Amino acid sequence: MQQYVDDSSINEIMDGNAKTLFSDKAAELANDMSSEQICISSEISSIEIHNAEAEITQ
């Protein structure tokens, strides 16, 4: 997940809904790692973005 965040452009994050963007990716990753023996899920409750001394919370 950290690699996905690092690879995302600041414009992509700021122009969209970051919480939805990262929630969708987390669900995709959890689904990819799940199997018949284990089910992985995720939940993102809040996001803080610190960029150029500006803080955005979603």
KARA-V132048 format. One record per residue. N is the residue number from 0. RES is the residue in three letters. D_LAST is the distance of its C-alpha to the last C-alpha in Angstrom with 2 decimals. Layout:
{{N,RES,D_LAST} {N,RES,D_LAST}}
This chain:
{{0,MET,17.91} {1,GLN,18.00} {2,GLN,20.45} {3,TYR,18.26} {4,VAL,15.44} {5,ASP,18.31} {6,ASP,19.87} {7,SER,16.97} {8,SER,17.43} {9,ILE,15.08} {10,ASN,15.80} {11,GLU,14.94} {12,ILE,11.45} {13,MET,10.94} {14,ASP,12.90} {15,GLY,11.23} {16,ASN,8.17} {17,ALA,7.43} {18,LYS,6.40} {19,THR,9.63} {20,LEU,11.47} {21,PHE,11.34} {22,SER,11.90} {23,ASP,14.81} {24,LYS,16.23} {25,ALA,16.12} {26,ALA,17.94} {27,GLU,20.36} {28,LEU,21.16} {29,ALA,21.65} {30,ASN,23.93} {31,ASP,25.86} {32,MET,26.53} {33,SER,27.53} {34,SER,31.22} {35,GLU,33.71} {36,GLN,33.82} {37,ILE,30.14} {38,CYS,27.00} {39,ILE,23.73} {40,SER,20.36} {41,SER,16.78} {42,GLU,13.63} {43,ILE,10.14} {44,SER,8.64} {45,SER,5.64} {46,ILE,5.29} {47,GLU,6.74} {48,ILE,8.64} {49,HIS,11.92} {50,ASN,14.20} {51,ALA,17.25} {52,GLU,16.51} {53,ALA,13.30} {54,GLU,10.07} {55,ILE,6.66} {56,THR,3.79} {57,GLN,0.00}}
